[in-house]
């Protein structure tokens, strides 16, 4: 994180810390006398509180990102800059930060490689044991599945958009995603998801519920999907095929099409507008079509997300 980004995060974090949950803005807050008595002045009390808020919000974040440094050194750097008595110039700080960032990134990459190798081995061991279990089918690609319930509906193709309820888990059972948790099924273009989904869901009939065990090369591979899915993770999915858009589930009714403009439009102002100097305007058919598209685009932008 660059220094100026750190400053932006600081401002945002400061606001978040200041907004205590449940606090009301109607009643004026007051400082208990026993707290105020610890400081020589109101200014000193306020300054200390600001410093404490900054430390509480930022030091934890910085260390979570991998920047580790003694607390007294962090406090000295902060204090020197607040009091305009820095040991380092701004340019020198940038150079130190760049070197520190390089080391942090290097350590993070080394950690990621170790984790990726560990996950590959764990995944391979799991799949080797899992393939011997009753009901588990292993496909040539390495994808494994187990039928929980077979529906009698049609099967989708890779070009279809499917509607599914699903739950995604790591091998330790930790759930990283769930349509059940969101309370409604999800809709996916089957050729726009991970390879394990594309291959596996095509085998299911509508109404089916299967379990899938997806090796890393058919999932998110060596990069994973931070922060929820680590590198080279083998994934466990429960998938319920609810329907196929346009086949078992009807597409939304199309909106009424705008009439095609094939001739020029003559726009005649009202008498009041003519009295004010307005003129009769001729709008070419091509311009009318363009203006209609621009109007529709503006309306679409104004729609709530």
C-alpha positions as CSV (number, residue, x, y, z in Angstrom):
1,X,0.0,0.0,0.0
2,X,1.4,3.3,-1.0
3,X,1.7,6.1,1.6
4,X,-1.1,8.2,0.2
5,X,-3.4,5.1,0.1
6,X,-2.5,4.5,3.7
7,X,-3.6,8.0,4.5
8,X,-7.0,7.5,2.7
9,X,-7.5,4.2,4.6
10,X,-6.7,6.1,7.8
11,X,-9.3,8.7,7.2
12,X,-12.0,6.1,6.5
13,X,-11.0,4.0,9.5
14,X,-11.0,7.0,11.8
15,X,-14.6,7.7,10.7
16,X,-15.6,4.1,11.3
17,X,-14.1,4.0,14.8
18,X,-15.7,7.3,15.8
19,X,-19.2,6.0,14.9
20,X,-19.9,3.8,17.9
21,X,-22.7,1.3,17.3
22,X,-25.9,2.3,19.0
23,X,-24.8,5.9,19.7
24,X,-27.3,8.6,19.1
25,X,-26.6,12.0,17.5
26,X,-29.4,13.7,19.3
27,X,-27.9,13.9,22.8
28,X,-24.6,15.7,23.3
29,X,-22.0,13.2,24.5
30,X,-20.0,14.1,27.6
31,X,-16.6,13.0,29.0
32,X,-16.9,11.5,32.5
33,X,-14.8,13.6,35.1
34,X,-12.6,10.6,36.0
35,X,-11.4,10.4,32.4
36,X,-10.9,14.1,31.9
37,X,-8.9,14.2,35.2
38,X,-6.2,12.1,33.6
39,X,-5.1,15.0,31.4
40,X,-4.0,18.5,31.9
41,X,-6.3,20.1,29.3
42,X,-9.2,19.3,27.0
43,X,-6.8,19.7,24.0
44,X,-4.4,17.1,25.5
45,X,-7.4,14.7,26.1
46,X,-8.6,15.1,22.5
47,X,-5.2,14.7,21.1
48,X,-4.6,11.5,23.0
49,X,-8.0,10.1,22.0
50,X,-7.2,10.8,18.3
51,X,-3.8,9.1,18.6
52,X,-5.4,6.1,20.3
53,X,-8.1,5.8,17.6
54,X,-5.5,5.9,14.8
55,X,-3.4,3.3,16.5
56,X,-6.3,1.0,17.2
57,X,-7.5,1.2,13.6
58,X,-4.3,1.3,11.7
59,X,-1.6,-0.7,13.5
60,X,-3.8,-3.9,13.4
61,X,-4.5,-3.4,9.7
62,X,-0.8,-2.8,8.9
63,X,0.4,-5.9,10.8
64,X,-2.4,-8.0,9.2
65,X,-0.9,-7.0,5.8
66,X,2.5,-8.3,7.0
67,X,4.2,-5.1,8.0
68,X,5.7,-5.9,11.3
69,X,7.6,-3.3,13.4
70,X,8.1,-2.5,17.1
71,X,5.3,-0.5,18.6
72,X,7.7,2.1,20.1
73,X,9.2,2.7,16.6
74,X,5.8,3.1,15.1
75,X,4.9,5.6,17.9
76,X,8.1,7.5,17.4
77,X,7.6,7.8,13.6
78,X,4.1,9.0,14.1
79,X,5.0,11.4,16.9
80,X,8.0,12.9,15.0
81,X,5.8,13.6,11.9
82,X,2.9,15.1,14.0
83,X,5.4,17.4,15.7
84,X,7.2,18.2,12.4
85,X,10.5,16.8,13.7
86,X,11.1,13.8,11.4
87,X,14.3,11.8,11.4
88,X,13.7,10.9,7.7
89,X,12.6,13.1,4.8
90,X,9.5,12.2,2.9
91,X,11.7,10.9,0.0
92,X,13.7,8.7,2.4
93,X,10.4,7.4,3.9
94,X,9.3,6.4,0.4
95,X,12.5,4.5,-0.2
96,X,12.3,2.6,3.1
97,X,8.6,1.8,2.4
98,X,9.4,0.5,-1.1
99,X,12.1,-1.8,0.3
100,X,9.8,-3.0,3.1
101,X,7.0,-3.6,0.7
102,X,9.3,-5.7,-1.5
103,X,10.2,-7.9,1.5
104,X,6.6,-8.3,2.5
105,X,5.5,-9.3,-1.0
106,X,8.4,-11.8,-1.2
107,X,7.5,-13.4,2.1
108,X,3.8,-13.5,1.1
109,X,4.8,-15.3,-2.2
110,X,7.0,-17.8,-0.4
111,X,4.1,-18.5,2.0
112,X,1.7,-18.9,-0.9
113,X,4.0,-21.4,-2.6
114,X,4.3,-23.5,0.6
115,X,0.5,-23.4,1.1
116,X,-0.1,-24.3,-2.6
117,X,2.2,-27.4,-2.3
118,X,0.5,-28.5,0.9
119,X,-2.9,-28.1,-0.7
120,X,-1.9,-30.1,-3.8
121,X,-0.8,-33.0,-1.6
122,X,-3.8,-32.9,0.7
123,X,-6.1,-32.7,-2.3
124,X,-4.5,-35.7,-4.0
125,X,-4.6,-37.7,-0.8
126,X,-8.3,-36.8,-0.3
127,X,-9.4,-37.7,-3.8
128,X,-7.4,-41.0,-3.7
129,X,-9.3,-42.1,-0.6
130,X,-12.6,-40.6,-1.7
131,X,-12.7,-42.6,-5.0
132,X,-12.9,-45.8,-3.0
133,X,-16.0,-44.7,-1.1
134,X,-19.4,-46.2,-2.0
135,X,-21.3,-44.2,-4.6
136,X,-18.4,-42.0,-5.6
137,X,-17.8,-41.9,-9.4
138,X,-14.4,-40.6,-10.8
139,X,-14.4,-39.2,-14.3
140,X,-11.3,-39.3,-16.6
141,X,-10.7,-35.6,-15.9
142,X,-10.3,-36.3,-12.2
143,X,-13.7,-34.8,-11.3
144,X,-15.6,-36.9,-8.7
145,X,-19.3,-36.9,-8.0
146,X,-21.9,-38.6,-5.8
147,X,-25.6,-38.7,-6.6
148,X,-27.7,-37.5,-3.7
149,X,-30.9,-37.4,-5.7
150,X,-31.5,-37.9,-9.4
151,X,-34.0,-35.7,-11.1
152,X,-35.9,-36.7,-14.3
153,X,-35.6,-33.4,-16.1
154,X,-33.5,-32.6,-19.1
155,X,-29.8,-32.0,-18.9
156,X,-28.1,-28.7,-19.8
157,X,-25.4,-28.1,-22.4
158,X,-22.3,-25.9,-21.8
159,X,-24.1,-23.1,-23.6
160,X,-27.1,-23.0,-21.3
161,X,-27.7,-20.7,-18.3
162,X,-28.5,-22.9,-15.3
163,X,-30.3,-22.0,-12.1
164,X,-28.8,-23.8,-9.1
165,X,-28.8,-23.9,-5.4
166,X,-25.4,-24.8,-4.1
167,X,-23.0,-24.9,-1.2
168,X,-19.2,-24.6,-1.7
169,X,-16.8,-26.0,1.0
170,X,-13.1,-26.5,1.5
171,X,-11.9,-30.0,2.5
172,X,-12.0,-29.1,6.1
173,X,-15.7,-28.4,5.8
174,X,-15.4,-24.6,5.9
175,X,-18.1,-23.0,3.8
176,X,-16.9,-20.3,1.4
177,X,-20.1,-19.7,-0.6
178,X,-23.7,-20.7,-0.5
179,X,-26.9,-19.7,-2.4
180,X,-28.9,-21.2,0.4
181,X,-27.4,-18.6,2.7
182,X,-28.5,-15.9,0.3
183,X,-32.0,-17.3,0.3
184,X,-32.4,-17.7,-3.5
185,X,-30.8,-19.9,-6.3
186,X,-28.0,-18.5,-8.4
187,X,-28.0,-18.2,-12.2
188,X,-24.8,-19.1,-14.2
189,X,-23.8,-19.4,-17.8
190,X,-22.4,-22.9,-17.7
191,X,-19.4,-22.1,-19.9
192,X,-18.5,-19.2,-17.6
193,X,-17.8,-21.0,-14.4
194,X,-14.9,-23.3,-13.2
195,X,-14.2,-26.3,-15.3
196,X,-15.5,-28.7,-12.7
197,X,-18.9,-27.1,-12.8
198,X,-19.1,-27.0,-16.6
199,X,-18.3,-30.7,-16.8
200,X,-20.3,-31.9,-13.9
201,X,-23.5,-30.0,-14.1
202,X,-24.0,-31.1,-17.7
203,X,-24.4,-34.7,-16.4
204,X,-27.3,-33.7,-14.1
205,X,-31.0,-33.7,-15.0
206,X,-33.1,-30.9,-13.7
207,X,-34.3,-31.7,-10.2
208,X,-31.1,-33.5,-9.3
209,X,-28.9,-32.9,-6.3
210,X,-25.3,-34.1,-6.5
211,X,-22.1,-33.7,-4.5
212,X,-18.9,-32.8,-6.5
213,X,-15.3,-33.1,-5.4
214,X,-13.3,-30.9,-7.7
215,X,-9.5,-31.1,-8.0
216,X,-7.6,-27.8,-8.1
217,X,-6.9,-27.9,-11.8
218,X,-10.6,-28.0,-12.5
219,X,-11.3,-25.2,-9.9
220,X,-9.2,-22.1,-9.2
221,X,-5.8,-23.6,-9.6
222,X,-2.5,-22.2,-8.2
223,X,-3.9,-18.7,-7.7
224,X,-7.0,-19.7,-5.7
225,X,-9.6,-17.0,-5.2
226,X,-8.4,-14.9,-2.3
227,X,-9.3,-14.5,0.4
228,X,-11.8,-17.4,0.7
229,X,-10.2,-20.0,-1.5
230,X,-6.5,-20.8,-1.0
231,X,-4.1,-21.8,-3.8
232,X,-4.5,-25.3,-5.3
233,X,-7.5,-26.0,-3.2
234,X,-9.6,-29.1,-3.9
235,X,-13.3,-28.1,-3.5
236,X,-16.4,-29.9,-2.3
237,X,-19.7,-28.7,-3.7
238,X,-23.3,-29.7,-3.1
239,X,-25.3,-28.6,-6.2
240,X,-29.0,-28.8,-6.8
241,X,-30.0,-28.1,-10.5
242,X,-33.3,-26.1,-10.2
243,X,-33.8,-25.4,-13.8
244,X,-32.4,-24.2,-17.2
245,X,-33.1,-20.7,-18.3
246,X,-35.3,-20.6,-21.4
247,X,-36.0,-24.3,-21.3
248,X,-37.5,-25.3,-18.0
249,X,-37.6,-21.8,-16.7
250,X,-39.2,-19.1,-18.9
251,X,-37.2,-16.1,-19.9
252,X,-38.5,-12.8,-18.6
253,X,-41.2,-11.2,-20.9
254,X,-39.6,-8.9,-23.4
255,X,-40.3,-5.2,-22.9
256,X,-42.3,-3.4,-25.6
257,X,-40.0,-2.4,-28.5
258,X,-39.8,1.2,-29.4
259,X,-41.3,1.9,-32.9
260,X,-38.7,2.2,-35.6
261,X,-38.5,5.8,-37.0
262,X,-38.5,5.7,-40.8
263,X,-39.3,9.3,-41.6
264,X,-38.4,12.8,-40.5
265,X,-40.2,14.3,-37.5
266,X,-41.5,17.8,-37.5
267,X,-41.6,19.3,-34.0
268,X,-44.0,22.2,-33.8
269,X,-43.8,24.4,-30.7
270,X,-46.8,25.6,-28.8
271,X,-48.3,29.1,-29.5
272,X,-46.7,30.3,-26.3
273,X,-43.3,29.0,-27.3
274,X,-43.7,30.5,-30.8
275,X,-44.5,33.9,-29.2
276,X,-41.2,33.6,-27.3
277,X,-39.3,33.1,-30.6
278,X,-39.2,29.3,-30.8
279,X,-39.0,27.8,-34.3
280,X,-40.5,24.8,-36.0
281,X,-37.8,22.0,-35.9
282,X,-37.2,19.2,-38.3
283,X,-35.6,16.1,-36.8
284,X,-34.1,13.7,-39.2
285,X,-35.0,10.0,-38.8
286,X,-31.4,9.0,-38.1
287,X,-31.1,11.7,-35.4
288,X,-34.4,10.7,-33.8
289,X,-33.2,7.1,-33.5
290,X,-30.0,8.3,-31.9
291,X,-31.8,10.6,-29.5
292,X,-34.1,7.7,-28.5
293,X,-31.1,5.5,-27.7
294,X,-29.5,8.2,-25.7
295,X,-32.7,8.7,-23.7
296,X,-32.9,4.9,-23.0
297,X,-29.3,4.9,-21.9
298,X,-29.9,7.7,-19.5
299,X,-33.0,6.0,-18.1
300,X,-31.0,2.8,-17.6
301,X,-28.2,4.6,-15.7
302,X,-30.9,6.1,-13.4
303,X,-32.3,2.7,-12.5
304,X,-31.4,1.5,-8.9
305,X,-28.6,-1.1,-8.8
